[in-house]
Amino acid sequence: MQIEISSKHMELTPAIEEYANKKVEKFERFYDRIQRVEVVIDKVKSGYLTEIITDIEGRTPFIATSEHEDLYASIDQGIDRSKRQLTDHKSKLRDNKHTTPTRGNEI
């Protein structure tokens, strides 16, 4: 899994880069076919905008955006949304059991 962290309209410090990298490395726990994750942090008027693009094998990329006044909170919200997207996708792939009964409701 390749991890790319970049920023717009601000300087990316090693502490921010390390924090985001540490959070993104945990994505493999939720889905193992991740090819690349790109984190883009942007400074906007109201705070920070974080965009996380997760490229998965055989699928269009998942994009999670979050905006918050605090940089670390913005990163955390984006990470949480990406995790939810990955777990939802994984559950859709694995949920191939048909739970509806084949016959009517008999008592």
KAGI-V540101 format. One line per field, one symbol per residue. psi: psi as a letter, one per 40 degrees, with the letter a starting at -180 (. if undefined). Layout:
# KAGI-V540101
psi: ???
This chain:
# KAGI-V540101
psi: hhhhhiihfihhiddddddddddddededdhefhdihhhhhhhidebihhhhhhhihfiiihhhiihidhdddddddddddddddddddddddegehheiidiihi.
